[in-house]
Amino acid sequence: MKNINIISLLILLLASACDEKFAEINTNPNAITEVNSEYLFAQATLETLRGDNNNTLQFPFGSQYAHIYVGRGDAMHIDRYYDYFESVEYKRLFEQFYFGPVRLIEQALQLTQPGGEQENEVQFAMAKVISIVNYARITDCFGSIPYREGGMGQTGIMHPEYDSVEEIYTEMMKALKEAVILLKSANPSMAFPGADPLYDNDLEKWVRFANSLRLRLAMRARFAAPTLAEGIIRECLSEPLIDENEENARDENEDTDIKEFSNPVYLYYNYWLWGMSETFVEKLKTTGDPRLTIFVKPNPAGDYIGIPNGLSAEGYTGWGDWLDVSAPGDTLVGKAAPYYLLTAAETWLLRAEAALFNIDMGDANQLYQTGIRKSFEQWGVPQEEIDIYFSGNGYATLSGSEEQQFEQISTHLWIAYMSNPAQAWANIRRTGYPRLPERTEPEFSLGVTNGILPTRLKYPSSEVNINKANYLKALEEQGPDEITTPLWWDVRN
């Protein structure tokens, strides 16, 4: 028996040695065994700026609902306010965010959080800002979404609970305040030197960006929660904001055929070939806006012509020739066209709105004009054209009742959100401006909204099937899963 035990022990030891040798032989010495937070942050930021998630968000949804572009082919169904694409378009948009930048940035947050394997409070703060950019986009589209448990599949949360828009906004604004406080005194060497595709590790600009993003959220929430929002707005106005175009949060691109360095919208546009909206083109023309020739190409006849949004099949057939429709300018869809995430023009115009409604003590007209000027300069309007606009254009000065002045500010915000039309759609829902043309049959399609601008997107069928219990719980609080259900902050209309 003793001899048998010794033989068994020798067999076990030999087998163990063989297993260890096998593992050693089959282990790639160059393989990455630990993911670095720098890689996760850089990749998440790049996907935030130029990923397919952003392309789908801007078109077919944001730009058509904002009445800036009009699509062709299948994209026209979105413009006609149909909602039967929930298994394709809605699914693609929802999953592109959660499987893309959200998943990556949540991994970075897990690593750099207090007690994490790569604990770093500066990196955590910057990653938190990028996460908020993406969660704000998703919640502004769908409403209640997984926020606290979003993107946490790798931690074992396979059926995340939904959080309400109010809860998400409240937590995002709180987290941005904490990020601003920390980053103001942070050591750049503790951040992402060599791995920051947005601001190249300039923490002063990160402070301005985070605070400006907080201002955007607070202004969006101010009609739904005036007491909360106005206090936060005043806090934001007392901290550094994006004041100059050099501080804009943007993705610079190059005039090259190398996909990684050129504007990702370039290839996307050449597939869809959308045209300019009549609403957008006519607003620029009737107000003498010098950005017209920058944003819009003349058609073959040399005219600037847009096509109406929402034409029915009958109306589209009788409207005219698509060749007459102006295309977007190269500054929007060309290889070297930049993408703007948040700009000085937006912050100055939001300041003007705050001053108009006595949330801030500034001069609303002066702030309004600064916002317009910053947008003109951002897009390269020649100085002489800027001077002409401010010297002889009545739209360059606030006038009329408080509501009429609010319409002026909101309409210029709508234009200033180029090349980020999803924000323009959100601002139309928030403010009601610009007023969109009424849709009537048979020329226009009324869709499922009776011709009224959609207020949200439907959840994808994949979410309904896989996470049904939490989906149904969200509907109990938010309302029906329809594109006419308003979001928490959408209370004016």
N, C-alpha and C positions, 0 to 999 in steps of 0.2 A: 504493500500500500504506500509506504514511504517513497519507494522508487517511482511508482506511478505518479505521485504528487510532484516529484522533482521534474519528471518528464513533462508533465502538464505545465508546470511553471516555465520551463525552458521554451515550450511551444508558444506560450503567451508572450514571453519577452521577445522572441523572434518575430512574432506577428506584429507586436508593437513597434519594433525597430523598422520592420518593412513598411508599416503605415507611415511612420515619420519620414522615411526616405522617399516614399511615394509622394507625400505632401510637399516635400522639399523640391523634388523634381518637377512637380506640376504647379509650382507657385511662380508666377511671373515676378522676377525681381524688380521690374520697372513699373509694376502696377501700383495705382494709388490706393492706399489702404485707409486714408483719412482725408475727407473732403475739407478743404480750407474755406473759412468764411469769406475770404477775399474773392475766391472764384464764384461762390454762390451770390455774393452781393453784386459783383460786376455783371454776371450773367442775368440776374434778376432785373437790374437797372437797364441793361440793354434791351431786354424783352419788354420792359415797361415803355421804353421809348420807341422801339421799332419792331416789336413782335407782331405776329399774326393777330393776336388778341386786340391790339390797337387798330390794325387795319380793318378788321371786321367791325369793331366798335364805330369807327368813323364812317365806314361805308360797308353795307348798305343802310345802316341805321342812323347814326348821328347826323350825318350831312343831309340826308333826305328829310328826316324829321325836322331839322333846322331850316329847311327850305333854302339850302345853299347849292346842292347838287340834285340832279334827276338822273336815275339810272335807266339802263336798257335791259331788255330780256327779263330774266327772273327777278332782278332787283326791283323792277317796277311794282311787283306785288307788295313789297314793303312800303313803297311810296303810296300805294293805293289803300293803305291801312288794313290789309288782310292780316290774319294771324295764324294761318295754317302751316306755317313753316317751323312750328315749335320743335319738330324732330330733326331739323337740319340747322337753320340759321341760329335759332336761340340756343340750341345745344352746342353748336360750334363756339359761339361767343362765350357762353358760361364756362365751358370746359377749357377753352384756350387760356382763360385767366387763371383758373384753379390749377390746371396741369402745368402752366407756364410760370409766370413771375410769382404768383402766390406761393406755389410749392417751393420754389427756390428761396424766396425771401423768408419763408417760415423756417426753413432749415437753418438759414443764417441766424435768425433770431434764437432758435433753440441752442445753437452753439455758443452765441455771444451773450446770452442772458446771464443774470446773476446765478452763479453755481454751474453754468454751462461748461462744456469741455474746453471752449476757447473764450472764456469770459472776458468781455471787453465792453465797458459801458459806452464808449464813443461809437464803436462799430454797431452796437445794439441800437443806439439812438438813430443813426443814419439808416440802418436797415428798417427801423420802425417807420421812418418817414416814407420810404419807398413802399412799404406794405400798405400804408394809408392811401397813397396815390391810387393803388390798385383796388383796394376795398371800396374807396369812394366811388370809383368808376362803376364797380359792379352793383353796389347798392343804389346808385343813382339810376341804373338801368332796370333792375329787377325788384328793388325794395328790400324786404327782409331777406337776409342771406346768412350763411354760416360765417361768422366773424371771429368770435372767440375760439371756435373749434375749426375754423376754415384752414385748409391746407395742412391738416395735422394727420393725414393718413399714415405717415411713417411712425407715428407714435401710437398707432392702434385705434385711432378714432375714425371708424369707417362710416359712421352714420351721424355726421355733425348736426348739432342743433342750430336752428336759425335764431338770429338776433334781429330785433326790430330796427328800423331806420333811425328812430330816435335814440335808441341805445348805442347804435354804432356811431352816430354823429357825436354824441356826448363823449364817448370814450376816445374817438379820434381826436377831437379838439383838446381833450385833457392830455393825451399822449404827445401831441405836437407841442403843447406848452412845455412839458417836461423835456422834450428834445431840444427846444430852443434854449432853455436855461442851461442844460448840460453843455451844448455845443458852443455856447458863447465863451466859455472858459476852457474848452477842451484843448488837449495837446494834439496837433495834427499828426504827429508820429504814431499816435494811438488809433488813427482813423484808417483810411484805405489808400495810403500813398502808392501810386502806380496802378491802382485798381478801381478808380472812380471815373466812370465814363461820363458822368454828368457835370461835375465841377472840378475835376482834377484835384480833389482833396482840399479845396479852398473852403475852410469851415465857416468863414464869414459869409460866403455866398450860401452855404447850407443853412445857416441861421435865417437869412433873408427868405430863402425858399420855403422852409418849414413854417415860418411865421406868415408868409403870404398865402400858403396853402390853408393855414388855419383861418385866415381872414376870409378866404373864399367859402369855406365851410360855414363859418359863422354868419356871413351875409346870406347864404342860401337858407339857413335855418331861421332867420330873424323874423319872418312872418308867422312861423309855427310856434316859436318859443322866444318871444321878444326879450323877456327879462334875462334869460340865459345868454342869448346871442349878443345882445347889446353890450353886456359886460365884457364878453370875450372880444368883441370888435374894438372896444376902447383899449383893452390890453394889447391887441395886435397893433393898433395905431401908435402905441407908445414904444414899440420895439422896431428894430430894423426890418424894412420890407424891401422887396425888389423895386428899386427906384429908377434904375437906369437899364437900358437895353443890354449892356454888357453883363448884367446880372441875370438875364432871362434864363429860365430852365429850358434848354433846347438840345436837340440832336442835330449837330452839324453834319452835312453830307458833302460828297465830292462828285464832280462830273466825271464819272468813271463807269466802266462796265463791270467792275468788280463788285459783286452784290453786297459784300460785307461793308463797303465804304460808301455806297450810293444810297439814295433815298428809297426806302422799301416801298413807298407808295408808287414809285415809277412803274414797276412791273405790275403792280396791282391795278393801276389805272389802265395800262395798256391791255389788260384782260377785259376790264369792264367798260372802258371808254364812256364814262358818264359825262353829261353835259351840265352847263350852268343853269341854275334855277332862275326863272323869270322874276321871282320875288327878290332875290338877291341882286340881280343885275339892275333891275329897275330902281331899287333903293339907292344904289350907288350912282346911277345916272341922274335921278331926280334931285339928289342932294349935292350934286357936283363933287362927288368924292374922288379925289385923285388916285385912289387905290384901284379904281375900275380897270385901268389898263395894265395893272400889275397882276390882279387876280384873274382877269378874264381876257381871253384871246378874241380878236375880232373874227367873225365868220368870213367865208370867202368873198362876200360882198363888202367887207370892211365895216360891218355893223356889229354892235354888241347886243346880242339877242339871247335871251334865256327861254327855256321851255317851262310851261306851268307844271307845278307838282300835282300829282294825283289824277292826271288825265285817264279817263276810262279807255277801254279798247276803241270805242266809237269816237271819243274825243281825240284820241291819239291819231287815229286814221285821218280825221278831218283837220288836224291842226296844221300840218305842213310837212316839210322835209327836214329830217334830222340834220342834214348838211347845213341847214340855216342856223343851227344851235351853236352858240359859242362854247368853246372848250375851256377848261381851266388853264390858267397861265403856268408857265414853267416854274414860277416861284412857288407853286403849290404841288405840282406833280412831276416836275423835271428831275433828272438824276441828282442834281445838286441842291434840290429844294430842302430847306431845313424843316424840322418839326418842332413846334413850340408847345411846351407843356404848361408853362405859366410865365406871364410876361409883366413888364412894367406897365404897359398900357392897361392891363386888367386891374392891377392894384390901384392905379390912379383913378380909374373910373369907379371902382368900388369905394374909394375914399370920397369921390364926388357924391355918390349915393348916400353914404353915411352922413356927409355934411348937409345934404339936402333935407334929410329927415332928422336933423339935429342930434344925431348920435355923436357927431364930432363937431368941433367949433370952426372948422376950416371954411374957406370960401368955395362953395360948390361949383360955381362957374369956372373959377381959376383951376380947380382940380380937374374938372371936366375937360377943359382945353389942354391941360397938360397930358391927360390920358390920350386924347386924340393925337396930339403932337408926337407922343412916344410911339404910337402905332404907325404913324406916317414914317417916322425915322426908322423904325424897325423894318419896314418893308421897302426902304430905299426911295421914298418919294422925294424928288428934287426940292431943294430949299425954296426955289422961286414958286413952285406950285403950292408948297405949304403956306408961304406968305400970302398968295392970292386967296387961298381958301379962308384964312383967318381975317382977311381984310374985307372980303365982300360976300361971304356966305352966311346967311342968317342961321343956318343949322349949326354954325360953329359957336354960337352963344346960347346959353340956356334962356328960355323965355316962356311966358305963359304961366299957367297954374302949376302947383306942385306936381300934380299927376302928369301934366304935359312935359315938365322938365324931367320927371322920372322916365317917361317914355323916350326922351332924347338920350339920356344916359344909357338906358337899357338897350336901345337900338345900336348905339355905338359899341357897347359891350359885345353884342351879337356879331358885329363885323370884326371887332378886335380879337375874337376867339379863333380866327383863322390862324393856323391850320389845325385847329382842335375843335371841329364842329360839334362833337358830342357835348362839349361844354356850352355851346350856343343853344343846343336843344334843351339842356337843363335850365339855362337862363330864361328861355321862353316860357317853360313850365313855371318857373319861379315868379316871373314878373308879369307875364302876359304880353310882353313886347319883344319884337315888333308884332303888330297885329297881322295875322295871316289871312290870306284871301279865303272867303267863304266857298265851300265846295257844294255845288248843286248838280243834280242829275239832269240830263244824261251825259253832259260833257265830262263830268268828273266822277270818279269812284268814291262812294261814301264808306266803303269797307265795312268793318264791324263797329265803327265808332260814330256812324252817322256824319262822317266828314270832319269830326273833331280830332285835333292832334292827339296821338297816343301819349299817355302819361307814364307808361312803363313797358317793359317787355314781359312776355310770359316765361315761366320757368320751363326748362327743357324737359322733354318726356323722360329722358334718362334719370333726372333727379326725382321725378314723380314716381318712377318705378323702383329706384334703388333706395331712396331716402323718404319713403312715402309718409311715415308717421310724423317726422319733423316737418315735412312739406305741408301736411294737413294742419298741423298745429300753427304754422306761420299764417295760413289762410284765415284761421279763426280770428287772428288779431288784425291782420292787414286788410282782409277783404278778398273778393273773388280773384282768381288767377286770370284776369283779363287785362287787355292793354288799355282799358279805360279806368282802371283803379288808380286813384292818385296816391302819390307817395306822401309820407309824413310832412315834408316841408312844402308840398305843393298845395297851398291853401287859398291862394288869391282868386282862382278862377273856378 
